[in-house]
Amino acid sequence: MSGHAVWINGSWTDRIDPSDRGFALGDGVFDTLTAFNRIPFAGARHLDRLRKQASVIGISLDAKNVREAWDAVLARTESENVILRTTVTRGAAGRGLWPAATPTPTLAISAAPWNSSLFAKEVRLVISAISRNPGSPSSRLKTLGYLDHVLAARDAAERGADDALFLNVAGHVACTTIANVFAIAGGQLLAPPLIDGVMPGIMRALVLEAAPSIGLEPHERSVSPQELLDTDAVFLTNSVRVLSPVVSLDGQELSRRGAKTEATIRTAVAGLVLSECGFDLGSAH
Amino acid sequence: MSGHAVWINGSWTDRIDPSDRGFALGDGVFDTLTAFNRIPFAGARHLDRLRKQASVIGISLDAKNVREAWDAVLARTESENVILRTTVTRGAAGRGLWPAATPTPTLAISAAPWNSSLFAKEVRLVISAISRNPGSPSSRLKTLGYLDHVLAARDAAERGADDALFLNVAGHVACTTIANVFAIAGGQLLAPPLIDGVMPGIMRALVLEAAPSIGLEPHERSVSPQELLDTDAVFLTNSVRVLSPVVSLDGQELSRRGAKTEATIRTAVAGLVLSECGFDLGSAH
């Protein structure tokens, strides 16, 4: 596979039609997952979310096609552990915003080697000046329009941080440019609710579901930035980095009192990866 | 020229690199202008805005390159009157959000024939359920992430309307999916200010500048949807449709008391087009 190629309609190609509405208008959604030992972790959930998100914007997606494309790509990658990005757009079209009644969607899959150094890496966060708008459906979709994320990430790098935290227009914690946010507060696991303008991360859902089994009470509710400073531990989740401890926010060191609980959550997730893909994340750490 | 081709680096191509950050992340901005008689109307302003917007997101754009590309494209179009779309992206790159320090931007130009039937067409508006967020820099940029616009346009069509009006998160009028909004109220010309999450339209600027010469006092201030119902006339501007009267909002008929004043503004703009491009919009109407 070429680093710049994508899998479309049964073969690698290095060409996207410039009139593709994904390029012209960001008119599409995408998914990122990691396949360990060439097995997409939580593949069914990723597929379900992608299908639902495509449906929200009016694109009908055949799950079987996506599965087959994933299999075809994974059969051809050099690495055993692979980051798969699946992009679905409304396809090529003429000028203008109004979508065709019967679009021919583009399904494009790219692959990159997963690197164990991404796992459980400590993160210094800064709060972005860019707010997130729960009044836009895009705030809960993995759309192709990631410019706010790019600008926030760029600003964070300039401020010597690893990632930027978005607050929503009401000042509540939403998510970072690439991850969901959790706080451990005593026996509670706090997660900003989707309604606050939060991407419905698959890893986020898995962590919320695993919480009770390790004695944590999951609590989806609005979280203030001040609470992150006062809590026992803050961590991030996404499908590539899995679970990342947050060590500072805007230069203020965060408590790691909850580090042991956080490690238990990480072990629970690693257990899911091991049972589904036969890959030991612990050995990667 | 092919309808699906874009002009990149001195020739038509039907290929965009799938790793282009414009396709993957909406990491870019664009401009749309109309060239009448193959002369880009307000070309210097469009170029200046594009260069500034690219600069805001960290892309350095050589204005001379863009001008030369426009000239090259316009020398090759069949139509005399052409809609030019100029897309600038951060170019091809590897996986991930963090932009390279020294990107190689993509400059892609597409052309479509301008149609006089677009000019001064009456518009039925509906208010979109999607709000616009002035706390995002994207609200004042023509970014490649237009999904909210696409969804709002789709919803408007389903509700039997021609376009959707965005309010911002504070409930003030911002703009439509493709146009700026004006209201004529007595001797005043009201325009929502950019700070309300408004695209800085070139036609918007020209109309604001022309207002005093026709006895109208331009007033950039927040506008409520109720005010649109109570005012003398509401119209839209953009670089393709120029000036469009709004005849209804959410099914309620709007006053056309200000139609004569609106016609005077349209004549003033037509005068600018005539003097700069030698094209008579009046004959197109």
Interface residues (C-beta under 8 A of the other chain):
Chain A: G3 H4 A5 V6 T13 D14 R15 I16 D17 P18 S19 D20 R21 G22 F23 A24 L25 G26 D27 G28 I57 G58 I83 R85 T87 R90 A92 G94 R95 L97 W98 P99 A108 S110 A112 I130 S131 R132 N133 G135 S136 P137 S138 L141 T143 L144 G145 Y146 L147 D148 H149 V150 L151 A153 R154 A157 V169 T177 I178
Chain B: G3 H4 A5 V6 T13 D14 R15 I16 D17 P18 S19 D20 R21 G22 F23 A24 L25 G26 D27 G28 F30 I57 G58 I83 R85 T87 R90 A92 G94 R95 L97 W98 P99 A108 S110 A112 I130 S131 R132 N133 G135 S136 P137 S138 L141 T143 L144 G145 Y146 L147 D148 H149 V150 L151 A153 R154 A157 V169 T177 I178
